[in-house]
Amino acid sequence: MHLRVISAALCAVLAAVSAGASANYAAPVSQDDLTCETNIARIDQDFPAGAFSRCETPGKRRFAITIAPEDQGDINCSAWYAFRVTPTRRARITIDLDYETCGHRYWPKTSNDGVNWTPVSPDQVKISGERGDRSASITLRIGDQPLFVAGQEILPPSVYDAWLDGFGDKPFLARSLLGRSAEGREIEMVRMAGETTGQRETVVLIGRQHPPEVTGAFAMFAFVETLAEDSALAQAYRARFETLIVPLLNPDGVVKGHWRHNTGGVDLNRDWGPFTQPETQLMQGLLDTVAADPARDLRVLIDFHSTNRDVFYTIPDELPTDPELFTRKWLDLYQERMPGYEVERDARHEVGRPISKAYTYDTYGAPGITFEIGDETDRELIRRIGREAAIAMMVTMLETRLPAPADE
């Protein structure tokens, strides 16, 4: 399975949004803050994950976009942007990206269909300023079709639906509604397990707590697809372990193009413990259900994210976990499977810190792991990372000792 399976669904979503675009514009005139146009082109953000705070037209071939976070709370500098350029004529235009805070982070990428993305050539991008206060200018040649421009590939909920549909009716995979977000969007859970009954060990996978962290989603896709293969290893893994997958925990933030938060203004990965938000409350309920079931045993939680490099944030080996030393053994084997690639591990723990990794360890004694992928890591390498990490995880899990029976 590959991300190409999502193309038809996402194209349909974006095409529907594009259909209302007008062909002729007077200019140069700025309309409201979220749309601007000249007689050359129109810029808008009216599609899932589209986001900027203001658009102006200094000239008919120049557009100035201001980018700001979703709220005034404490924010991580994941300065997301996404917009659509609808041309009136073929032309060369310049788009200036200015930031109210944090500065430029994500290298711009373009797409005609919303599915196939290409990084903008370095000779078309000028970045100015110091770290934390950078701005950017992008020069583009526009043709006859709308052009999407974004900091990362756009993966709204429709992509996840199509991705899960691509698994078909595999008997070991069951989709269910875990619950709903603050704005009522579905948050799905997928259970992957063989037909074995009785004692069941549980692995939990989470994705997209933070909306812009698309590379982590790519790694999760490849990871899950590998667990679902028909290989002897995957079949043996599914016979012993159930995997509970929540691939899109913050759909509201994703659809709205947020930098970090849900619609409650909260960083979900700083709400594990307080559990003030409906999205994290769903995860608390899920983990408590597993922990309360005498026939189940939580073995590991892996939370997929993105940052400026590939790195695993883990519990230190000095702290006892069950399974014992699982993380070290897993990552050692993963490194063996990735010659020429350096696996980075950052092991630390702060008791009571309200993040998924720490909460999992503090509450259940199981290893919690944050699986981070670099913003600009090569996309084919990400697929390899996800696949090899999944293989190494399955091998390592199958080598662990069985938990004590529930009635002991």
N, C-alpha and C positions, 0 to 999 in steps of 0.2 A: 504494500500500500504506500502511496506517496501523496504529497499535498496536491497533486494534480486532480485528485478525486473531488476536491472542493470547488474546482473552477466554475462549474455550471451554476452552482448555488450562489456563489459570491457575485459572479457576473450579473446574474438576474437581479440581485439586490441593488447593485450599483447602477445598472442600466435603467432600472425603474426611477432611481433618483435623478439620473441624467436627463430623462425624457422631457422634463419640463423646462430645460434651458432654452432661453430665447436666442435667436440667431443674430439679431441686429441691435447694436447699442449706440446711443449717442454718447459724446464724451468730450474731454475727460471730466467725469463727475463721480464723486463718492456718494453712495446711497447710505444705508445704515452701516453700523460698525461691522456687521458680519458678512457684508457683500460689498464689493467695489468693482467698477467697470469703466472701461474706456471704449473707444471705437475699435480697439485692437482685441480686447479680451475681457472676460468677466471672471472674477475669483469669488468662490463661495465655500462654505463648509457644511452644506446641507446633505450629509450622508453619515452613516455610522462611523464614529471615531473622528469625524471632522472637528477641528478645533483651532481657533485663534481668537484673540480678544478684540482686535480692531484691524481694519484694512483701509488703506488710503491710496490715492493715485497722485503722486507728485508729477507725473507726466503720462502721456498716453501709452508709452512703452515701459513705464516703471511703476511698480506697485510696492507699497510699504506695509508689511504685516507686523503687528505687535502681538507678542505671545506672552501669556500670563497664566499662572496657576489657577486652579479651579476655585480656590478660596484663600483667605488670608491667614489660615492656620500654619503651623509648623510644616514645612514641605520639603521633600527630597528634591534635589535638582534634576529631575527627569523631565526636561523641558520638551514635552510632546507638542507636535504641530502636525496638522494634516489639512490640506485644502485642494480644491479642484480649479483648474484653469480651463475655461471654455473659450476657445478662440473664435473670433469673427473673421479673421484672415490670417494667412501665414505671416509670421513675424518673429523677430528676436526680441525678447522682453527680459527685464531684470526685476527680480523680486528680492527686496531687502527684508531680512528677518531680524527684528529687534525684540529684546526680552525685558520685561519689567523686573525680573529677578533671575539670578542664577546664570544666565547666558546660554549660548549655543552648546548643545551636547550631541545630538544625533545627526549623522551625515545624511543629507537629503537623498531620497530615492524617488523614482518616478514610475508611473504605470499608466498605460492606456486603458487597461481592462480591470484594474483593481486586484488582479491575481498575480500577474507576472511583473516583478519589480526589478529595476536596474538602478544601482547607485549612480548619482550624477557624476560625470567626469570631473576630476580635480581641477582641470583648467576652466571649468564653468562655475566654480565655487570659490569665493573669497571670504576668509574668516578673519575678523579683526578683533583686537582687544586682548586682554589678559584672561587667564582662566577664571571663571566665575562671573565674567562681565563681557563675554564674547558676543559679537553679532555676526551675521553672515549675509552675503549677497549671492544669489543664484542667477545665472544667465541661462535662459532656455530658448530653444527654437520650437515654436508651437506650429502645429499644422492644422489639419481639418477636424481632428477629434479632441474631445476633452482629455486633459492630462491630470492625473492625480499626483500630488507631491506630498510626501510625508517623511517623518523622521525614521519610521520603520514600516515594514509591511503591515497592512491593515488586516487584523483578524478579529472581526466582530462575532457575535453569537452565531450568526448564520454559518460561519466557517466551521465552528465546532459541531453544529448539527450535521453538516455535510460530512465532516470527518468521521463522526460516529456512525452515520448512515453507511459509510464505506465499509464498515466491518460486516455488514450483512446480518444474517441470522445465525451467527456462530452460537452454538448451544452453551458455551461457557461464558458468554457475555450478556449481561442484563442491564438495561438502562432504567433508571427510575428518577423521580422528582425528589431531590433531597429537600427542597424548599424554594422560597422566593426571596429575591433581593428587596431592598428598601422600596424600590419603585415597582416591585411586582414581577420582575423578570425571572424566568425559570433558572434555577441552579441545579444542574443535573449531577447525578452520581452514576457511575458505571461500576458494577461488580463483575470481576473476572475470576472465575474459579471452575475447577473440574467438578465432576459429579460426586466426588467423595463426600460422605456424610460423617458426622462425628466431630472430633476435635479439629479445630481449624485455626491456623496461624494467619494473622492479618498484616498486610502491608498497605499503607495509605499513601496516596500520591495527590498532591494539590498543585494547581496552577493559577496564574493570573490574579494573585492578590493585588498586584500593582499593574495598572492598565498598560503602560508603555512597554512592559518587559516581554517583548515578542520573541526574542531569541530563546528565552527560557521555555516558551510555548513550543517552539520548533523542536527543542531537545525532548520535551515531554511527549510530543507526537511520536517521535522515533522510538523513544523508550517504551511507550505503551504498545506500539505496533510490534515491537520485538517480543514483548511478553505474550502477544496474541498469535505468534507464529505457530506453525504445525511441527516445529522441530521437536526432537525427543527431549531436549532440555526444557523447552517451554511447556511441553505436556507434563513432564515430571514436576516442574515448578507449580503449575496450576492444580495438580493432583494433591499437593500438600498445602499450598497457600491460597488464600483469597486476597485479591487486590482490590481495594476500594479507591476509585479514581474520581476526583472532583476537579475537572480540568479548567473550569472558569468560575472562580469564586466571586469575582467582582464585575459582573456583567454591566451594571450601571456605569461604573467608572470607565469601562472599555467603550461603551456606546457613546458616552459624552466626551471622550477624548481627555480624560483627566490625567494629570501627571502622576498622582499617587493615591488619592483618597477614593472612598465610596461617596455616595451622595449625602452621607451624614457628616462629611468633613473629617473622616477618621482614616488613618493608615491602618488597614486591616491587620497587617503584620506587626502592629503595636497594640493589638486588642485581644491577644491570647492570654486570658487571665481575667481582665475586666469583662470581656464579652458583652460590650455595650451595643454592638451592631447586629442586625439580623443575620448577616452573612457569617460572622464568626460564631454566633450562637448556634448556627447549623452545624459547624464543625465541632463545637463543644458537645452537642447532642450526639453526633455520630461517634466520636471517640468514647464518650461515656457509655454508649450502648454497647460498643465492642468490649469495653473493660468490664461491664456488668454481666456479660454473658459467660457463664462458666465453660462453655464449649469453644470460646474464642480467646486468642492471645495476641495482643498488639506487639509486633516485632520491630517495625521501623516506620517512620514517617519521613517522606522526602517531599520537599517544597521547592518547586521550580521557579527561578527568578532570573534577572539579568542585572549585570553591572558592567564595569569597565574592562573586565577580563574574565576568563574562565577560572572558577574557584569553587571549592566546596567549603562551606562553613559547617563545622561539626562540633560534637562534644569531645573534649580531650580524652585520650585513651586512659588517663589516670583515674577517670571517674568510672565506676562499674556500671555496665549496661547489660541488658538481657535482650538479645544474644551478646555474649561476651566478646569484646573486641571486634564486633561485626564491621564497624566502619573502617578500621585499619585493614582488615583482611579484604574487604570489598575493594577499597581504593588501591591496595597493592596489586590485586589481580587486574583491576582496570588498567593500571599503569603498564603491566606486562602486555596487555592487549593493545596498547597504544604506543608502539615504538616511534621515536622521533617527536613525541608530543609530551610535554611536561605537565603532569597532573599536579595542581596546586591545592593544598589543604591548609585551611586556617582553623585551628582547633582552639576554641575558647568557650567558656560558659559563665554566665552571670545568673545566679539563682534568682528566680522571680521575674526575669526580664520577659515582657509580654510578647514574645515572638513564638512562632510555631515550634522551632527547634528546641528552645529552652523549655517551653510548656510541656512538650511531649516527654522530655526527660524528667523534669521535676515532678510531673503528675503520674506518669506510668512507668518510669524507669527504662523506657525504650529509647534507642538512639533517634534523635531528630537531626535531620540533615537538610541544609539549604544548598541546593544545586544551582549554581550561578553560571550563566553563559555571558560572554562579552557582547557588548552592543554590536560590534562590527565583526565578530567571528564569522569566518567563511561559512555560508549556509550549507554547503555539502559537508564540511567538517562537522557542523553541528549534528547532522544526521548520523555521522559516524560516531560522534561522542555519545549521542542518545542510545544508539544501538549497542555499542561496546559496553557502556555503563550498565545497560539492562542485562546483557549476557553475564557480565561479572557479578552483578547483584544476584541473579538467579543461581549461579554456581555457588556463590558464598552462602546464600540462604539455605540451599539444599545440604550444605556441609555442616550447618549448625545442629546442635543437639535439640531433640524434641522437647518441648515444655513438659513439665510434670502433668499427668492426667488431672482433669478437673476435680475428680473425687478424692485426690490424695490430700 
